[in-house]
Amino acid sequence: MIRLLSSLYIGQKTILALTILFAIATPCLAQKYLEVYQDGNLAGSMFSADIDSISFTGNDTASRHINFWSKGHLTNSFAVNTVDSIMFRTESHDTESTLVQQLNGTWQGDIETSYFDWRGVKVESSGTAEMTFILADEAARSGTGIEVDYQDGKQVYWMPFTWSLEDDLRLRLEYSDQRKMISKECILSGDSLTLVLIDATDGLETCIYHLTRKN
């Protein structure tokens, strides 16, 4: 575990130091797991092969935020005045347990899907989804689940799957209809989950989920 910052001070020296430390850690970030703590409690957990930069916004202490970016898109943001530490972990049983235990349960929200059909034409659709992750047991890093998708209030997809947390801390889902998906991005922040899945075989299908915890 590399502890990047034990206490955030709102000042230029801290911003510069954090930026330098982040730049040093970035080449290995795909193998690492990021945790943000606020007032001693875990406020957000994320791992991604794509997080490439951080920034600060806000002109005063009350409004200043620390932002995490991936390929030009904001992936998460936290109020700096309540953040007390940021940690990177790798090959950690505690980290794996934290992730799978947070993931365990039912999530619902929006889904955006894109894929290429047999003619090579890109097809895009959107709707809502409900995903349930069931942890095999307390010590496991895998389990089963089910995904149900809706469009215009009608069910359009219902499929069980098995899931596992890979050694590089990416999620792998294998559906009963033979689809195999792997996470390009997974961000857990409280009761919010952002999940980007791509086809593990050819990468031609992408599913983006913006979900909140149901139970």
Order of alpha helices (4+ residues) and beta strands (2+ residues): beta-alpha-beta-beta-beta-beta-beta-beta-alpha-beta-beta-beta-beta-beta-beta-beta-beta
